[in-house]
């Protein structure tokens, strides 16, 4: 255990969120999810991110309970699957699977059916004490603005695809201007960016792994970051990113890898699987 877990961002509700956590997207339910979460907690992670659509909430809950770490010391996120109808009802189901009385953050997983219809149900989940904070995922700047016009409770987080190749600078700026913390998923590009020569050169120059370089870049951009791994060594390496800083030259080189023109959109139209 290190002091890394103390690096946080403050949310709009006054709670804090760690700037580094473990995501379990595409990790099978059962032993593999339990082991990944357990290894992460042992390494010092205190943010665990799951979702109804992942199908592994029960395994996440078992790992948290067996860790012996007080529940209040762990920041737990799950997400409303917008193919369902009622965020409040689905939150209750998630809490039963997770075997916990609340989640620290409950997100709309993507804006299927429009950016505003599910928000009243999210607010009800918050008001009922099922979620300390509520937020969104895969919302572009325009969709965020639409939501802000009707929300009674401000979204605390927007979880977005973000890495040097998907450098959504304008979207992050829109979130910051609205008081919404941007959180990066797929900071490693699901592994495909680890062999990039620019990333490799910076990793060699800094004596770090390519994954550490990519995670550190996103943290220096001010985001909370949730890399996924199921291997103990990589989980531990991914967490060891608080004892170095990328210099301006390295950051500029990574910025230049962007393929999105630093877009305010969460995803390209062709990548919106719900459309």
N, C-alpha and C positions, 0 to 999 in steps of 0.2 A: 504493500500500500504506500502510495506517495501523496504529495500535496497536490497532484494534478487535478484531483476532483474538485479543488477549490476554485478553479477557473470557471467563471459563470457569466451569464448575461442576465440582466434583470428584465422580467416580463412586465407587461402592462398592468397585471394584477398585483405587482409587487413581489411575486415569488421569483426565485432565480432558477435558471436552467443551466446545467453544465454545458460547456462549449465542446465537449467531446463525449460521445456515447457509442453504444453498439446497436446497429440495426440488424434485424433478423429476417428481412425480406428474402424469400427463396430458400430459407433454411427449413428442412422438413420438420414437421411436428414430431415430438418424441425425444429420443435420446440425444440427437444432434443439437436440437435447439436448447435443451436443458444443459448440455455440456458447454455450449458456446456462451450462454448467459452466465453460467457458473464460473467459467474461466475469466470472463470479462470482469465480473464482480471481484474475483480474487486479485485481478491485476490492478484494481482501483477504480474501474468505471462505476459511475453512479447514475448514468442515464441509459435506459433500455427502451428501445423503440420497436413496437409491434403493430399489428393491425388486424381487424376482423377478417380482411381478405387474405391474410397470410395463413390463417388456419392453425397458428401455433401459440395462441394466447395461453392455453392451459399449460403448455410446457414452460413458457416464460414464467408463469405464476409459480409452478413447482420449483423452478430454479431459484427464484427470489425467496420463497419460503425456506428452502433448505440451506440458503446461504448463511442464515443466522444474523444477517444485517437488518437492523430495524427498518421497517417499511418506510418511515418518514425520512430515512437517509437515502432513499432511492427515488429517482425521478423516472416515473413510468408513463410512457405514451402509448396510446392505441388510437385507431382511426375508424371513423364511421364509413362503412361501405355504402356508397350512395346508390347502389342498386336496390338497397332496402328502403323502407318508407319512413321510419320513425327513429331519429337519432337517440331519443330518450330510451325507447324500448331496447334498442340495440346496445346502448351503453350498459343497461342493466344486465343484459346477457354477457357482455364482455367482462363485467365485474365478477359474475359467477364463474366464468371460465378462468379468469386470472386469480380468483379467490382473494379478492381485495375489496376494501370498502370504497375506494376511490382510485381514479387515475390522476396523475399530475397534469396531464395534457391530453385532450381529446380533439382530434382533427377531422375535418371533412376530407376524405382521401383524395378526391378530385371533384371538379365542378360539373359533374354529370347532371343534366337537366337544368343548368343555370347556376349562378353563383350564390343565390339568395334563398332558395326555397327551403333548404335544410337548416338554415341558421336558427330560426325560432326553436326548433327541437334541440339544437346544440345548447342554446341559452337555457332551455328547461333542464337539460342535464346538468348544467353548471349550477343553476338555482337549487336543484335538488341535492347538491353536494356530491354528485357522482364524479365530477371533474373539477379540479381546482382551476384549470385554465382551459380555454377552448380556442381552436384555431383552424387553419386550413392547410391544404397541400395541393400543389400543382395549379395554383391560381395565378394568372398573369396580373399585371398592374391594372388593367382595365377592370378585370373581374374583382380585384381587391377594392377598387374605388366604388363599384356597384354595391358591394357588401357593406362598406363603411357608411353608405347613405341610409341603410335600413337597420343596421345593427344597434341593439341596445347595450350589448357587451362587446367591447372591441376585441377582434381576434388577436391573440397573443403571439402567434407564430404562423409563418408560411413556410412549409417544408417544400423545397424545390430541388430539381436536378441542377447540380452546380459543381463544376470543376473547371480547370483552365480551358478545356475544350468546349465547355458549355458555360461560358463566363457571362451570366445574366446580370451584368452590372446595373443596367437601368431598372431591372426588377428589384434587385437588392436595395437600390436607392429609394425606390417607391415604398418599399416596406419600411425602411428606416424613417422616411418622412412621415409615415403613418403611425410610427411607434410600434411596429410589428417586427419581431425578431425573425430574420431569415435563417433557415436551417438547411444545410446541404445534405441531400441524399445522393448516392452514387458518386462520392467524391473521388473514387478511383476509376470511374467509368466502368463499373462491374469488372474491373481488372484489366480492361483493354488498354488503359493508358500507362500501365506500369512499364511497358517496353518502349515507350516513346524515347527517341534519342535525346531530346532536350531535357526531359525529366531525368533520364539516366545520367546525363552530364552533370546536372545540378546535384543529384544524389551522390555521385562520386566526389564532387568538389566539396561537399559538406560532410561527407562521411556518414550519410544517412541512406535509408532505403528509399526507392521511388515512392512507395506508399506514404512514408513519413513526409516527404517533400510535398506531395499533393494535399495531404491533410493539413500540414502546416500552412500552406498557401491559403487554404479556405479559412482557417482560423485567423490568419492575419488580415483577411478581408472582413473580419468581424462576424462571421457566421458561427453558429453551432453546427457541429459536423457529426454524422453518424455512419462511419464506415462499417461494412459487414465483413466478418471473417469467422471461420469455424475452426481455425488452427491456433493452438495456444501461442506459439511463437509469434505469429503475425498479430494476434490480438494484443499481445504485450508490446510488440514493436509499434503498433499503431497508436498506442497510448503514450509512448515515450517521445512526445513532440513538444514538450514544454520547456526543454532545456537548450533550445537553439532557435535562431531567427533567420529567416531568409533575407538576404540583403536586397537592396533596390534593384540591382542588376538581375538577380535571379527572379524576383517578382515580375519585372518587366518582360523577361524572356518567357515566363509562364503565361502572363497576360496575352502575349502575342500568339498563343496557340488557339485562341478563341475562334470558333467557327460560326458564332451566332450574331455577330456584329453587336455584342453586348446588349442583347435584346431585353425589352420589358416583358416579353411573353414567357410563360412558364414552359411551354413546349411548342415546337413547330406544329402547324395544323395537321400535317401527315402523321405526327406522333401522338395525337390525342385519341387514344384507344377507345374512348367513350363516345366519340362523335358519330 
